[in-house]
């Protein structure tokens, strides 16, 4: 297994906008200061890099090079405690992978995702482990027979599909507060354009109105990620610049 270090990219505060409902008049309620999303980490995984020190990947990437490219994509979503006592009930982070103007059989997929299942909070991820075939290696949730059902805080789904998603659920033991890092290895057709469309949603439990669903109002620089943008070859990782960043 090979470990890759993940740089700590900046978090950007995003607004949550109430999802329109038949019984809810416009304009929709807007909430600030509860959720932040990081600038995305994007890294191309190449046989050239493998030959320089990632020996476990070399044979796999060399064999795949003529028809497939692989990318690391990672982002962090931070959930903050409420000022008015209205906690998060659940949240979801989704990534839609696409190669514009390419046929269905040339669309990218999430080759591997992390986390898959977790029942407790962890600190913001600073590294990931990759197997020889670029599967993300993580500690798995193991339940001993007779212990009963463990409440899951995070569930990842959509591996080997174009629309992976993570669902985060507040539990009796753990409120939905803190930073969650979501990482995937993207497999794309060699040379084809690759984009990722990010969505964030959350449900807040209000004392008066009950459970209200919200979606994040993401700026374009956080919502749309071009995995093939030009990068400085001296940099091991790149991040998508935001407007006004000077990038």
N, C-alpha and C positions, 0 to 999 in steps of 0.2 A: 504494500500500500504506500502511496505517495501523498504527502501533505502539501497543500497550497495555503499560503498565508493570504488572508483577506484584509485589505486596508480598511480603516474606519472612515467611511465617506460621510459627508455632512447630512444631517436630517433637515427636512423642509416641512414646515407646518402646513397642513392642508385643511380645507373646510369640509365639513360633512353637510350634505343637503338632504332634507327629508324626501323620501321617495313618494311621488304623488299617489294619492289614494282617492277612491270615489267620494269618501266622506270627508276628505281633507281639502279645504279651500286653498287656492293659490293666493299669494306666493308661499312657497314651502319654507319651513323653518330651517335656519342655517346655524350650525354650531361650529365655533372656532376653538382652537387650543386643545383639542382632545386627541388628535392623531397627527403624526408626522411620518413622512416617507423619505427614505434615503435616496441620494443619487445612486443609480445602478452601477454595479461593478460588472464590467464586460471583459472577457479574456478569451482570445482565440487559442485553442489547444492544438498544437501543430507537431508533426513528426520532427521538425527541425528542433523545436524546444525539447522534445523527448530525447533526442539523440545527445543533447547537451547536458542531460542530468536526470531526466525522467524515464529511465530505462524501461520501466514496466509498461509504459505506454507505447514504446517505439514500434514494436511489431504490429500492434493493433492499428495505430494511426497510419503507418506505412501502407498496410493492406487496404485501409479505407480511403486513402487520399484521392484515388481516382474518381470516386463517386460521392463521398460524404465529407463534410466539414463538421467540426465540433467546437462549441463555445461554452464557456462558463458564464452564467448570468446569476447575479446575487443581489438582493435588496433587503432592507430592513424596514419594518413598520413598527412604530412606537405608539403605544396606547397609554394615555395619561389618565390619572384619577380625576373624578368629577369635582367641580367646585360646588355644585348644587345637590349632591347626593344621588344623581341619576347614573347608575353604573352601566357599563357595557354588558349586554347579555351574550352577544356573540359577534363575530366579525369574519370576513372572508377576504382573501387576497387572490386574485386570478391573473393569469398571464396567457394571452392569446398569441400564439406563434403563427406567423404567416410569411409567405414569400409572394408578394404582390405580382399579379399577372402570370403566375406559374400554375400549371395544372395540379389537380388533387394529388397525384402520385409524386409530386416534387415539393410538397409542403413540409416544413420542419416539424419535428416532434420533440417532446421532453424525453430525452434518453434516460435520464435519471433525475430524481427530485429528493429534496431534503428540507424539512423533516417529513417522515412518513407517518409516524405515530409518536406522540409524546404525552405523558400524563402530568408533567410538572414544568414550571418555568426554568429557563436557563439564561445565562448571560449572553449578550450579543456575540454571535459567532465571530471568531477571528481567524479560523482556519477550517479547511475541509480535508477529508481524506478521499483519495480516488483509487479505485482498484485498477488492475491492468487493462480492463475494458471500459474505463471511465465511468464506472458506477460509483455513486457517492456512498461512502462507507460511514455508517452511523450506528450508535448503540441502539439496539432494538428494545421494544417494550416486551418484557416477558412476565407472564402471569402464572403463578403457581396454582395448580388445580386445588379448589377448595377455598381460595382466597376471596372469591367473589369477583364481580365485575369492577374493573378500575375505570373511573371517569377519565376520559381523554380530553386534554386541554387543546391539542393540535392534531388535526388529521390532514394528511396530504393525499391527493388523488390526481389521476390523469397522467401517470407515467406511461410513456410510449404513445401519448396522444398530443394533439396540438393545443389543448386548452387545460393545462394543469391548474390546480386550485388548492388552496389551503383554507381550512375552516378552523377557527379558534373559538372555543366554547368556555365561558366562565363556569367554574365548578364550585362546589361547596368549600373546597380546600383552597382554591386559587382564583381570585378575581382576575378579570381580564385587564391587567395593568403590566406595563413593561415593554421591552423591545423583543421583537420576534424577527429572526433572520430566515429568509426563504431563498433556497439555492437550487438551480437546475442546470443540468448539462443539456444543451440543445444540439440535436443532430439535424443538419441541413444538407440539401443537395449541393454538391461542390459547385462553387461559383455563383449560386443563386442568391438574390437579395434576401435578407432575413430581418424581420422586424418583430418586436414584442409589444403588445398592447396591454398595459397594466390597469387593473381595476381594483378598487378597495371599497368594501361595504361593511356596515356595522349596524347592529340593533342596540338601541339604548332603552333601558327600562325606566320610564318616567313614573313618578308617584301618581300623578293625576291621570295621565293618558295611557299608561301601560307601555307595551312594547311598540316602539316606533322604529321602522327601518330607515337607514340613511345610506347614501352613496357619496363617495369622496369626489369633490370637484378638483380634478387633477390638472395642473398646467401641462401643456403639450410636452415639455422637456422631461416631465416625470411619467407621463402617460404613454408616450411612444418612444421606443428604444430601437435604434438602428444598430444591429450587431456587426455590420460590416463597415462602419464609418472609418475614415482614415485615422490611424493612430501613430504616435511616436514610437518607433521600434525600440527606443531605449527604455520605454516604460513597460514593466511586466504586466500591469493592469491599466485599464482606462476607465474613466467615468464619463457619463453623458453630461455635457455642460448645461447649465441653466441660463436663461436670459440674464444679461447683466453680469455674468461671471467673468467676462473678459476672455473666455475660451473661443 
